[in-house]
Amino acid sequence: MAAFIGSQRDDHRIPATVACQALGVSRSWYYKWRGGTLPPGAERRRRLAAEVKRLFEAHEGKYGSPQA
């Protein structure tokens, strides 16, 4: 997401402020990412999201126990 914001900003298409607001992230988060100082939890959350996606796809989009 941050890379997308950066690419829009670099191409002078959408200002970072507008992109951050539209995507629901804070400008401070974007600028921390750009500066390479994201908190340690950010990498953990990224890995966790990837694992959840992998498991969801492995189970063909099904989750939880069967519904009665």
CHARMM internal coordinates of N, CA and C (Angstrom, degrees):
IC EDIT
DIST 1 N 1 CA 1.4390
DIST 1 CA 1 C 1.5267
ANGL 1 N 1 CA 1 C 109.95
DIST 1 C 2 N 1.3059
ANGL 1 CA 1 C 2 N 115.74
DIHE 1 N 1 CA 1 C 2 N -44.96
DIST 2 N 2 CA 1.4552
ANGL 1 C 2 N 2 CA 119.01
DIHE 1 CA 1 C 2 N 2 CA -179.27
DIST 2 CA 2 C 1.5293
ANGL 2 N 2 CA 2 C 110.96
DIHE 1 C 2 N 2 CA 2 C -64.90
DIST 2 C 3 N 1.3373
ANGL 2 CA 2 C 3 N 116.34
DIHE 2 N 2 CA 2 C 3 N -35.92
DIST 3 N 3 CA 1.4666
ANGL 2 C 3 N 3 CA 119.55
DIHE 2 CA 2 C 3 N 3 CA 178.32
DIST 3 CA 3 C 1.5277
ANGL 3 N 3 CA 3 C 110.15
DIHE 2 C 3 N 3 CA 3 C -63.70
DIST 3 C 4 N 1.3330
ANGL 3 CA 3 C 4 N 116.46
DIHE 3 N 3 CA 3 C 4 N -38.35
DIST 4 N 4 CA 1.4592
ANGL 3 C 4 N 4 CA 120.45
DIHE 3 CA 3 C 4 N 4 CA 177.67
DIST 4 CA 4 C 1.5248
ANGL 4 N 4 CA 4 C 110.55
DIHE 3 C 4 N 4 CA 4 C -62.74
DIST 4 C 5 N 1.3284
ANGL 4 CA 4 C 5 N 116.36
DIHE 4 N 4 CA 4 C 5 N -46.04
DIST 5 N 5 CA 1.4638
ANGL 4 C 5 N 5 CA 120.19
DIHE 4 CA 4 C 5 N 5 CA 178.92
DIST 5 CA 5 C 1.5196
ANGL 5 N 5 CA 5 C 109.62
DIHE 4 C 5 N 5 CA 5 C -58.90
DIST 5 C 6 N 1.3251
ANGL 5 CA 5 C 6 N 115.94
DIHE 5 N 5 CA 5 C 6 N -44.46
DIST 6 N 6 CA 1.4619
ANGL 5 C 6 N 6 CA 120.14
DIHE 5 CA 5 C 6 N 6 CA 179.55
DIST 6 CA 6 C 1.5137
ANGL 6 N 6 CA 6 C 112.61
DIHE 5 C 6 N 6 CA 6 C -62.84
DIST 6 C 7 N 1.3417
ANGL 6 CA 6 C 7 N 116.52
DIHE 6 N 6 CA 6 C 7 N -39.97
DIST 7 N 7 CA 1.4673
ANGL 6 C 7 N 7 CA 118.97
DIHE 6 CA 6 C 7 N 7 CA -179.08
DIST 7 CA 7 C 1.5269
ANGL 7 N 7 CA 7 C 110.81
DIHE 6 C 7 N 7 CA 7 C -67.03
DIST 7 C 8 N 1.3171
ANGL 7 CA 7 C 8 N 117.33
DIHE 7 N 7 CA 7 C 8 N -38.41
DIST 8 N 8 CA 1.4626
ANGL 7 C 8 N 8 CA 120.44
DIHE 7 CA 7 C 8 N 8 CA 178.12
DIST 8 CA 8 C 1.5235
ANGL 8 N 8 CA 8 C 110.34
DIHE 7 C 8 N 8 CA 8 C -66.37
DIST 8 C 9 N 1.3063
ANGL 8 CA 8 C 9 N 115.08
DIHE 8 N 8 CA 8 C 9 N -39.62
DIST 9 N 9 CA 1.4612
ANGL 8 C 9 N 9 CA 119.93
DIHE 8 CA 8 C 9 N 9 CA -179.74
DIST 9 CA 9 C 1.5239
ANGL 9 N 9 CA 9 C 110.49
DIHE 8 C 9 N 9 CA 9 C -66.87
DIST 9 C 10 N 1.3418
ANGL 9 CA 9 C 10 N 116.06
DIHE 9 N 9 CA 9 C 10 N -43.41
DIST 10 N 10 CA 1.4585
ANGL 9 C 10 N 10 CA 120.19
DIHE 9 CA 9 C 10 N 10 CA -177.70
DIST 10 CA 10 C 1.5224
ANGL 10 N 10 CA 10 C 112.53
DIHE 9 C 10 N 10 CA 10 C -67.00
DIST 10 C 11 N 1.3314
ANGL 10 CA 10 C 11 N 116.38
DIHE 10 N 10 CA 10 C 11 N -31.93
DIST 11 N 11 CA 1.4657
ANGL 10 C 11 N 11 CA 120.54
DIHE 10 CA 10 C 11 N 11 CA 179.08
DIST 11 CA 11 C 1.5241
ANGL 11 N 11 CA 11 C 112.26
DIHE 10 C 11 N 11 CA 11 C -85.46
DIST 11 C 12 N 1.3249
ANGL 11 CA 11 C 12 N 117.00
DIHE 11 N 11 CA 11 C 12 N 3.35
DIST 12 N 12 CA 1.4696
ANGL 11 C 12 N 12 CA 123.57
DIHE 11 CA 11 C 12 N 12 CA -179.72
DIST 12 CA 12 C 1.5238
ANGL 12 N 12 CA 12 C 111.73
DIHE 11 C 12 N 12 CA 12 C 58.96
DIST 12 C 13 N 1.3335
ANGL 12 CA 12 C 13 N 116.42
DIHE 12 N 12 CA 12 C 13 N 33.19
DIST 13 N 13 CA 1.4680
ANGL 12 C 13 N 13 CA 120.33
DIHE 12 CA 12 C 13 N 13 CA 178.63
DIST 13 CA 13 C 1.5209
ANGL 13 N 13 CA 13 C 110.83
DIHE 12 C 13 N 13 CA 13 C -90.24
DIST 13 C 14 N 1.3226
ANGL 13 CA 13 C 14 N 116.18
DIHE 13 N 13 CA 13 C 14 N -54.72
DIST 14 N 14 CA 1.4634
ANGL 13 C 14 N 14 CA 121.19
DIHE 13 CA 13 C 14 N 14 CA -175.99
DIST 14 CA 14 C 1.5283
ANGL 14 N 14 CA 14 C 107.81
DIHE 13 C 14 N 14 CA 14 C -131.50
DIST 14 C 15 N 1.3255
ANGL 14 CA 14 C 15 N 118.32
DIHE 14 N 14 CA 14 C 15 N 127.39
DIST 15 N 15 CA 1.4663
ANGL 14 C 15 N 15 CA 120.05
DIHE 14 CA 14 C 15 N 15 CA 177.09
DIST 15 CA 15 C 1.5320
ANGL 15 N 15 CA 15 C 110.74
DIHE 14 C 15 N 15 CA 15 C -61.89
DIST 15 C 16 N 1.3050
ANGL 15 CA 15 C 16 N 116.62
DIHE 15 N 15 CA 15 C 16 N 148.32
DIST 16 N 16 CA 1.4590
ANGL 15 C 16 N 16 CA 122.17
DIHE 15 CA 15 C 16 N 16 CA -178.51
DIST 16 CA 16 C 1.5267
ANGL 16 N 16 CA 16 C 111.05
DIHE 15 C 16 N 16 CA 16 C -57.54
DIST 16 C 17 N 1.3149
ANGL 16 CA 16 C 17 N 117.68
DIHE 16 N 16 CA 16 C 17 N -37.97
DIST 17 N 17 CA 1.4617
ANGL 16 C 17 N 17 CA 120.95
DIHE 16 CA 16 C 17 N 17 CA -179.65
DIST 17 CA 17 C 1.5240
ANGL 17 N 17 CA 17 C 111.21
DIHE 16 C 17 N 17 CA 17 C -60.87
DIST 17 C 18 N 1.3195
ANGL 17 CA 17 C 18 N 116.74
DIHE 17 N 17 CA 17 C 18 N -45.50
DIST 18 N 18 CA 1.4605
ANGL 17 C 18 N 18 CA 121.50
DIHE 17 CA 17 C 18 N 18 CA -179.23
DIST 18 CA 18 C 1.5301
ANGL 18 N 18 CA 18 C 110.42
DIHE 17 C 18 N 18 CA 18 C -67.47
DIST 18 C 19 N 1.3305
ANGL 18 CA 18 C 19 N 117.09
DIHE 18 N 18 CA 18 C 19 N -43.75
DIST 19 N 19 CA 1.4645
ANGL 18 C 19 N 19 CA 120.88
DIHE 18 CA 18 C 19 N 19 CA -179.93
DIST 19 CA 19 C 1.5286
ANGL 19 N 19 CA 19 C 111.06
DIHE 18 C 19 N 19 CA 19 C -63.05
DIST 19 C 20 N 1.3143
ANGL 19 CA 19 C 20 N 117.60
DIHE 19 N 19 CA 19 C 20 N -42.97
DIST 20 N 20 CA 1.4686
ANGL 19 C 20 N 20 CA 121.18
DIHE 19 CA 19 C 20 N 20 CA 179.33
DIST 20 CA 20 C 1.5238
ANGL 20 N 20 CA 20 C 110.50
DIHE 19 C 20 N 20 CA 20 C -62.31
DIST 20 C 21 N 1.3115
ANGL 20 CA 20 C 21 N 116.85
DIHE 20 N 20 CA 20 C 21 N -43.12
DIST 21 N 21 CA 1.4573
ANGL 20 C 21 N 21 CA 120.67
DIHE 20 CA 20 C 21 N 21 CA -179.46
DIST 21 CA 21 C 1.5272
ANGL 21 N 21 CA 21 C 110.42
DIHE 20 C 21 N 21 CA 21 C -65.13
DIST 21 C 22 N 1.3204
ANGL 21 CA 21 C 22 N 117.69
DIHE 21 N 21 CA 21 C 22 N -42.61
DIST 22 N 22 CA 1.4667
ANGL 21 C 22 N 22 CA 121.63
DIHE 21 CA 21 C 22 N 22 CA -179.12
DIST 22 CA 22 C 1.5221
ANGL 22 N 22 CA 22 C 111.58
DIHE 21 C 22 N 22 CA 22 C -66.01
DIST 22 C 23 N 1.3332
ANGL 22 CA 22 C 23 N 117.19
DIHE 22 N 22 CA 22 C 23 N -33.89
DIST 23 N 23 CA 1.4602
ANGL 22 C 23 N 23 CA 121.24
DIHE 22 CA 22 C 23 N 23 CA -177.92
DIST 23 CA 23 C 1.5228
ANGL 23 N 23 CA 23 C 112.93
DIHE 22 C 23 N 23 CA 23 C -91.90
DIST 23 C 24 N 1.3151
ANGL 23 CA 23 C 24 N 116.73
DIHE 23 N 23 CA 23 C 24 N -3.57
DIST 24 N 24 CA 1.4602
ANGL 23 C 24 N 24 CA 120.67
DIHE 23 CA 23 C 24 N 24 CA 175.86
DIST 24 CA 24 C 1.5158
ANGL 24 N 24 CA 24 C 114.57
DIHE 23 C 24 N 24 CA 24 C 75.70
DIST 24 C 25 N 1.3216
ANGL 24 CA 24 C 25 N 117.36
DIHE 24 N 24 CA 24 C 25 N 30.20
DIST 25 N 25 CA 1.4621
ANGL 24 C 25 N 25 CA 120.41
DIHE 24 CA 24 C 25 N 25 CA 175.88
DIST 25 CA 25 C 1.5200
ANGL 25 N 25 CA 25 C 108.48
DIHE 24 C 25 N 25 CA 25 C -119.99
DIST 25 C 26 N 1.3085
ANGL 25 CA 25 C 26 N 115.85
DIHE 25 N 25 CA 25 C 26 N 156.29
DIST 26 N 26 CA 1.4627
ANGL 25 C 26 N 26 CA 119.21
DIHE 25 CA 25 C 26 N 26 CA -179.06
DIST 26 CA 26 C 1.5204
ANGL 26 N 26 CA 26 C 110.30
DIHE 25 C 26 N 26 CA 26 C -80.87
DIST 26 C 27 N 1.3141
ANGL 26 CA 26 C 27 N 114.68
DIHE 26 N 26 CA 26 C 27 N 151.30
DIST 27 N 27 CA 1.4657
ANGL 26 C 27 N 27 CA 118.94
DIHE 26 CA 26 C 27 N 27 CA 176.60
DIST 27 CA 27 C 1.5170
ANGL 27 N 27 CA 27 C 110.40
DIHE 26 C 27 N 27 CA 27 C -63.29
DIST 27 C 28 N 1.3300
ANGL 27 CA 27 C 28 N 117.14
DIHE 27 N 27 CA 27 C 28 N -35.63
DIST 28 N 28 CA 1.4673
ANGL 27 C 28 N 28 CA 119.27
DIHE 27 CA 27 C 28 N 28 CA -179.42
DIST 28 CA 28 C 1.5199
ANGL 28 N 28 CA 28 C 110.69
DIHE 27 C 28 N 28 CA 28 C -62.95
DIST 28 C 29 N 1.3442
ANGL 28 CA 28 C 29 N 117.15
DIHE 28 N 28 CA 28 C 29 N -37.69
DIST 29 N 29 CA 1.4668
ANGL 28 C 29 N 29 CA 120.26
DIHE 28 CA 28 C 29 N 29 CA 177.02
DIST 29 CA 29 C 1.5216
ANGL 29 N 29 CA 29 C 110.16
DIHE 28 C 29 N 29 CA 29 C -61.69
DIST 29 C 30 N 1.3252
ANGL 29 CA 29 C 30 N 116.64
DIHE 29 N 29 CA 29 C 30 N -46.00
DIST 30 N 30 CA 1.4689
ANGL 29 C 30 N 30 CA 120.14
DIHE 29 CA 29 C 30 N 30 CA -179.83
DIST 30 CA 30 C 1.5291
ANGL 30 N 30 CA 30 C 110.58
DIHE 29 C 30 N 30 CA 30 C -60.37
DIST 30 C 31 N 1.3201
ANGL 30 CA 30 C 31 N 117.35
DIHE 30 N 30 CA 30 C 31 N -46.72
DIST 31 N 31 CA 1.4643
ANGL 30 C 31 N 31 CA 119.59
DIHE 30 CA 30 C 31 N 31 CA -177.58
DIST 31 CA 31 C 1.5338
ANGL 31 N 31 CA 31 C 111.86
DIHE 30 C 31 N 31 CA 31 C -68.98
DIST 31 C 32 N 1.3302
ANGL 31 CA 31 C 32 N 117.44
DIHE 31 N 31 CA 31 C 32 N -30.42
DIST 32 N 32 CA 1.4693
ANGL 31 C 32 N 32 CA 119.59
DIHE 31 CA 31 C 32 N 32 CA 173.46
DIST 32 CA 32 C 1.5204
ANGL 32 N 32 CA 32 C 109.63
DIHE 31 C 32 N 32 CA 32 C -65.65
DIST 32 C 33 N 1.3366
ANGL 32 CA 32 C 33 N 116.11
DIHE 32 N 32 CA 32 C 33 N -43.02
DIST 33 N 33 CA 1.4663
ANGL 32 C 33 N 33 CA 120.06
DIHE 32 CA 32 C 33 N 33 CA 178.05
DIST 33 CA 33 C 1.5217
ANGL 33 N 33 CA 33 C 110.12
DIHE 32 C 33 N 33 CA 33 C -60.93
DIST 33 C 34 N 1.3048
ANGL 33 CA 33 C 34 N 116.40
DIHE 33 N 33 CA 33 C 34 N -46.17
DIST 34 N 34 CA 1.4601
ANGL 33 C 34 N 34 CA 121.18
DIHE 33 CA 33 C 34 N 34 CA -178.09
DIST 34 CA 34 C 1.5264
ANGL 34 N 34 CA 34 C 111.22
DIHE 33 C 34 N 34 CA 34 C -61.27
DIST 34 C 35 N 1.3349
ANGL 34 CA 34 C 35 N 115.52
DIHE 34 N 34 CA 34 C 35 N -35.47
DIST 35 N 35 CA 1.4537
ANGL 34 C 35 N 35 CA 120.02
DIHE 34 CA 34 C 35 N 35 CA 179.57
DIST 35 CA 35 C 1.5226
ANGL 35 N 35 CA 35 C 113.08
DIHE 34 C 35 N 35 CA 35 C -82.97
DIST 35 C 36 N 1.3293
ANGL 35 CA 35 C 36 N 117.34
DIHE 35 N 35 CA 35 C 36 N -4.46
DIST 36 N 36 CA 1.4593
ANGL 35 C 36 N 36 CA 121.28
DIHE 35 CA 35 C 36 N 36 CA 177.86
DIST 36 CA 36 C 1.5142
ANGL 36 N 36 CA 36 C 114.21
DIHE 35 C 36 N 36 CA 36 C 78.56
DIST 36 C 37 N 1.3331
ANGL 36 CA 36 C 37 N 117.17
DIHE 36 N 36 CA 36 C 37 N 25.95
DIST 37 N 37 CA 1.4628
ANGL 36 C 37 N 37 CA 118.83
DIHE 36 CA 36 C 37 N 37 CA -177.02
DIST 37 CA 37 C 1.5195
ANGL 37 N 37 CA 37 C 112.23
DIHE 36 C 37 N 37 CA 37 C -123.63
DIST 37 C 38 N 1.3258
ANGL 37 CA 37 C 38 N 117.67
DIHE 37 N 37 CA 37 C 38 N 41.05
DIST 38 N 38 CA 1.4607
ANGL 37 C 38 N 38 CA 119.27
DIHE 37 CA 37 C 38 N 38 CA 176.41
DIST 38 CA 38 C 1.5212
ANGL 38 N 38 CA 38 C 109.59
DIHE 37 C 38 N 38 CA 38 C -65.05
DIST 38 C 39 N 1.3046
ANGL 38 CA 38 C 39 N 117.92
DIHE 38 N 38 CA 38 C 39 N 148.37
DIST 39 N 39 CA 1.4629
ANGL 38 C 39 N 39 CA 121.09
DIHE 38 CA 38 C 39 N 39 CA 179.51
DIST 39 CA 39 C 1.5303
ANGL 39 N 39 CA 39 C 111.07
DIHE 38 C 39 N 39 CA 39 C -65.12
DIST 39 C 40 N 1.3342
ANGL 39 CA 39 C 40 N 117.88
DIHE 39 N 39 CA 39 C 40 N 155.59
DIST 40 N 40 CA 1.4672
ANGL 39 C 40 N 40 CA 121.13
DIHE 39 CA 39 C 40 N 40 CA -178.67
DIST 40 CA 40 C 1.5257
ANGL 40 N 40 CA 40 C 113.20
DIHE 39 C 40 N 40 CA 40 C -56.51
DIST 40 C 41 N 1.3187
ANGL 40 CA 40 C 41 N 117.40
DIHE 40 N 40 CA 40 C 41 N -32.21
DIST 41 N 41 CA 1.4590
ANGL 40 C 41 N 41 CA 120.42
DIHE 40 CA 40 C 41 N 41 CA -179.69
DIST 41 CA 41 C 1.5222
ANGL 41 N 41 CA 41 C 113.25
DIHE 40 C 41 N 41 CA 41 C -65.47
DIST 41 C 42 N 1.3235
ANGL 41 CA 41 C 42 N 117.85
DIHE 41 N 41 CA 41 C 42 N -24.33
DIST 42 N 42 CA 1.4650
ANGL 41 C 42 N 42 CA 120.86
DIHE 41 CA 41 C 42 N 42 CA -178.63
DIST 42 CA 42 C 1.5309
ANGL 42 N 42 CA 42 C 110.80
DIHE 41 C 42 N 42 CA 42 C -63.52
DIST 42 C 43 N 1.3039
ANGL 42 CA 42 C 43 N 117.47
DIHE 42 N 42 CA 42 C 43 N -43.24
DIST 43 N 43 CA 1.4632
ANGL 42 C 43 N 43 CA 120.89
DIHE 42 CA 42 C 43 N 43 CA 178.75
DIST 43 CA 43 C 1.5243
ANGL 43 N 43 CA 43 C 109.93
DIHE 42 C 43 N 43 CA 43 C -66.28
DIST 43 C 44 N 1.3024
ANGL 43 CA 43 C 44 N 117.66
DIHE 43 N 43 CA 43 C 44 N -40.20
DIST 44 N 44 CA 1.4622
ANGL 43 C 44 N 44 CA 121.58
DIHE 43 CA 43 C 44 N 44 CA 178.29
DIST 44 CA 44 C 1.5220
ANGL 44 N 44 CA 44 C 110.46
DIHE 43 C 44 N 44 CA 44 C -62.12
DIST 44 C 45 N 1.3319
ANGL 44 CA 44 C 45 N 116.95
DIHE 44 N 44 CA 44 C 45 N -43.94
DIST 45 N 45 CA 1.4618
ANGL 44 C 45 N 45 CA 120.78
DIHE 44 CA 44 C 45 N 45 CA 178.94
DIST 45 CA 45 C 1.5227
ANGL 45 N 45 CA 45 C 111.03
DIHE 44 C 45 N 45 CA 45 C -64.27
DIST 45 C 46 N 1.3200
ANGL 45 CA 45 C 46 N 117.45
DIHE 45 N 45 CA 45 C 46 N -37.46
DIST 46 N 46 CA 1.4629
ANGL 45 C 46 N 46 CA 121.08
DIHE 45 CA 45 C 46 N 46 CA 178.61
DIST 46 CA 46 C 1.5250
ANGL 46 N 46 CA 46 C 110.13
DIHE 45 C 46 N 46 CA 46 C -64.21
DIST 46 C 47 N 1.3366
ANGL 46 CA 46 C 47 N 117.23
DIHE 46 N 46 CA 46 C 47 N -44.52
DIST 47 N 47 CA 1.4690
ANGL 46 C 47 N 47 CA 120.87
DIHE 46 CA 46 C 47 N 47 CA 179.00
DIST 47 CA 47 C 1.5213
ANGL 47 N 47 CA 47 C 110.98
DIHE 46 C 47 N 47 CA 47 C -65.11
DIST 47 C 48 N 1.3295
ANGL 47 CA 47 C 48 N 116.93
DIHE 47 N 47 CA 47 C 48 N -40.44
DIST 48 N 48 CA 1.4569
ANGL 47 C 48 N 48 CA 120.90
DIHE 47 CA 47 C 48 N 48 CA 179.35
DIST 48 CA 48 C 1.5333
ANGL 48 N 48 CA 48 C 111.03
DIHE 47 C 48 N 48 CA 48 C -63.83
DIST 48 C 49 N 1.3114
ANGL 48 CA 48 C 49 N 117.66
DIHE 48 N 48 CA 48 C 49 N -43.35
DIST 49 N 49 CA 1.4652
ANGL 48 C 49 N 49 CA 121.45
DIHE 48 CA 48 C 49 N 49 CA 178.57
DIST 49 CA 49 C 1.5244
ANGL 49 N 49 CA 49 C 110.64
DIHE 48 C 49 N 49 CA 49 C -61.79
DIST 49 C 50 N 1.3258
ANGL 49 CA 49 C 50 N 117.56
DIHE 49 N 49 CA 49 C 50 N -40.07
DIST 50 N 50 CA 1.4613
ANGL 49 C 50 N 50 CA 121.19
DIHE 49 CA 49 C 50 N 50 CA 178.32
DIST 50 CA 50 C 1.5248
ANGL 50 N 50 CA 50 C 110.98
DIHE 49 C 50 N 50 CA 50 C -64.85
DIST 50 C 51 N 1.3224
ANGL 50 CA 50 C 51 N 117.10
DIHE 50 N 50 CA 50 C 51 N -39.29
DIST 51 N 51 CA 1.4614
ANGL 50 C 51 N 51 CA 121.00
DIHE 50 CA 50 C 51 N 51 CA 179.00
DIST 51 CA 51 C 1.5235
ANGL 51 N 51 CA 51 C 111.48
DIHE 50 C 51 N 51 CA 51 C -67.63
DIST 51 C 52 N 1.3234
ANGL 51 CA 51 C 52 N 117.48
DIHE 51 N 51 CA 51 C 52 N -41.20
DIST 52 N 52 CA 1.4641
ANGL 51 C 52 N 52 CA 121.40
DIHE 51 CA 51 C 52 N 52 CA 177.51
DIST 52 CA 52 C 1.5278
ANGL 52 N 52 CA 52 C 109.66
DIHE 51 C 52 N 52 CA 52 C -61.88
DIST 52 C 53 N 1.3172
ANGL 52 CA 52 C 53 N 116.86
DIHE 52 N 52 CA 52 C 53 N -44.28
DIST 53 N 53 CA 1.4655
ANGL 52 C 53 N 53 CA 120.93
DIHE 52 CA 52 C 53 N 53 CA 178.81
DIST 53 CA 53 C 1.5251
ANGL 53 N 53 CA 53 C 110.72
DIHE 52 C 53 N 53 CA 53 C -61.62
DIST 53 C 54 N 1.3332
ANGL 53 CA 53 C 54 N 117.13
DIHE 53 N 53 CA 53 C 54 N -43.33
DIST 54 N 54 CA 1.4552
ANGL 53 C 54 N 54 CA 121.73
DIHE 53 CA 53 C 54 N 54 CA -179.68
DIST 54 CA 54 C 1.5310
ANGL 54 N 54 CA 54 C 110.52
DIHE 53 C 54 N 54 CA 54 C -61.23
DIST 54 C 55 N 1.3225
ANGL 54 CA 54 C 55 N 116.64
DIHE 54 N 54 CA 54 C 55 N -46.07
DIST 55 N 55 CA 1.4631
ANGL 54 C 55 N 55 CA 120.79
DIHE 54 CA 54 C 55 N 55 CA -179.52
DIST 55 CA 55 C 1.5285
ANGL 55 N 55 CA 55 C 111.72
DIHE 54 C 55 N 55 CA 55 C -66.24
DIST 55 C 56 N 1.3209
ANGL 55 CA 55 C 56 N 117.18
DIHE 55 N 55 CA 55 C 56 N -40.21
DIST 56 N 56 CA 1.4541
ANGL 55 C 56 N 56 CA 121.26
DIHE 55 CA 55 C 56 N 56 CA 179.04
DIST 56 CA 56 C 1.5321
ANGL 56 N 56 CA 56 C 110.17
DIHE 55 C 56 N 56 CA 56 C -61.31
DIST 56 C 57 N 1.3310
ANGL 56 CA 56 C 57 N 116.49
DIHE 56 N 56 CA 56 C 57 N -42.97
DIST 57 N 57 CA 1.4625
ANGL 56 C 57 N 57 CA 120.78
DIHE 56 CA 56 C 57 N 57 CA 178.75
DIST 57 CA 57 C 1.5277
ANGL 57 N 57 CA 57 C 111.21
DIHE 56 C 57 N 57 CA 57 C -69.60
DIST 57 C 58 N 1.3340
ANGL 57 CA 57 C 58 N 117.19
DIHE 57 N 57 CA 57 C 58 N -37.25
DIST 58 N 58 CA 1.4643
ANGL 57 C 58 N 58 CA 121.00
DIHE 57 CA 57 C 58 N 58 CA 179.77
DIST 58 CA 58 C 1.5282
ANGL 58 N 58 CA 58 C 111.33
DIHE 57 C 58 N 58 CA 58 C -63.99
DIST 58 C 59 N 1.3212
ANGL 58 CA 58 C 59 N 116.91
DIHE 58 N 58 CA 58 C 59 N -28.68
DIST 59 N 59 CA 1.4629
ANGL 58 C 59 N 59 CA 121.47
DIHE 58 CA 58 C 59 N 59 CA -179.34
DIST 59 CA 59 C 1.5272
ANGL 59 N 59 CA 59 C 111.28
DIHE 58 C 59 N 59 CA 59 C -101.38
DIST 59 C 60 N 1.3156
ANGL 59 CA 59 C 60 N 115.68
DIHE 59 N 59 CA 59 C 60 N 23.19
DIST 60 N 60 CA 1.4698
ANGL 59 C 60 N 60 CA 123.77
DIHE 59 CA 59 C 60 N 60 CA 174.86
DIST 60 CA 60 C 1.5274
ANGL 60 N 60 CA 60 C 113.04
DIHE 59 C 60 N 60 CA 60 C 54.57
DIST 60 C 61 N 1.3107
ANGL 60 CA 60 C 61 N 116.72
DIHE 60 N 60 CA 60 C 61 N 38.96
DIST 61 N 61 CA 1.4481
ANGL 60 C 61 N 61 CA 121.00
DIHE 60 CA 60 C 61 N 61 CA 175.74
DIST 61 CA 61 C 1.5171
ANGL 61 N 61 CA 61 C 115.17
DIHE 60 C 61 N 61 CA 61 C 77.36
DIST 61 C 62 N 1.3081
ANGL 61 CA 61 C 62 N 117.13
DIHE 61 N 61 CA 61 C 62 N 9.35
DIST 62 N 62 CA 1.4653
ANGL 61 C 62 N 62 CA 120.52
DIHE 61 CA 61 C 62 N 62 CA 179.21
DIST 62 CA 62 C 1.5356
ANGL 62 N 62 CA 62 C 109.20
DIHE 61 C 62 N 62 CA 62 C -96.31
DIST 62 C 63 N 1.3131
ANGL 62 CA 62 C 63 N 115.88
DIHE 62 N 62 CA 62 C 63 N 149.57
DIST 63 N 63 CA 1.4596
ANGL 62 C 63 N 63 CA 119.77
DIHE 62 CA 62 C 63 N 63 CA 177.62
DIST 63 CA 63 C 1.5173
ANGL 63 N 63 CA 63 C 108.99
DIHE 62 C 63 N 63 CA 63 C -146.29
DIST 63 C 64 N 1.3082
ANGL 63 CA 63 C 64 N 116.85
DIHE 63 N 63 CA 63 C 64 N 155.58
DIST 64 N 64 CA 1.4545
ANGL 63 C 64 N 64 CA 122.19
DIHE 63 CA 63 C 64 N 64 CA 176.22
DIST 64 CA 64 C 1.5247
ANGL 64 N 64 CA 64 C 113.27
DIHE 63 C 64 N 64 CA 64 C 70.51
DIST 64 C 65 N 1.3106
ANGL 64 CA 64 C 65 N 116.03
DIHE 64 N 64 CA 64 C 65 N -171.56
DIST 65 N 65 CA 1.4622
ANGL 64 C 65 N 65 CA 121.64
DIHE 64 CA 64 C 65 N 65 CA 179.47
DIST 65 CA 65 C 1.5324
ANGL 65 N 65 CA 65 C 109.26
DIHE 64 C 65 N 65 CA 65 C -86.67
DIST 65 C 66 N 1.3441
ANGL 65 CA 65 C 66 N 116.76
DIHE 65 N 65 CA 65 C 66 N 158.83
DIST 66 N 66 CA 1.4647
ANGL 65 C 66 N 66 CA 119.72
DIHE 65 CA 65 C 66 N 66 CA -179.86
DIST 66 CA 66 C 1.5342
ANGL 66 N 66 CA 66 C 111.43
DIHE 65 C 66 N 66 CA 66 C -58.93
DIST 66 C 67 N 1.3089
ANGL 66 CA 66 C 67 N 115.77
DIHE 66 N 66 CA 66 C 67 N 143.88
DIST 67 N 67 CA 1.4594
ANGL 66 C 67 N 67 CA 121.88
DIHE 66 CA 66 C 67 N 67 CA 178.78
DIST 67 CA 67 C 1.5235
ANGL 67 N 67 CA 67 C 109.31
DIHE 66 C 67 N 67 CA 67 C -83.50
DIST 67 C 68 N 1.3264
ANGL 67 CA 67 C 68 N 117.33
DIHE 67 N 67 CA 67 C 68 N 141.42
DIST 68 N 68 CA 1.4605
ANGL 67 C 68 N 68 CA 121.42
DIHE 67 CA 67 C 68 N 68 CA -179.55
DIST 68 CA 68 C 1.5069
ANGL 68 N 68 CA 68 C 111.97
DIHE 67 C 68 N 68 CA 68 C -76.85
END
COOR INIT
IC SEED 1 N 1 CA 1 C
IC BUILD
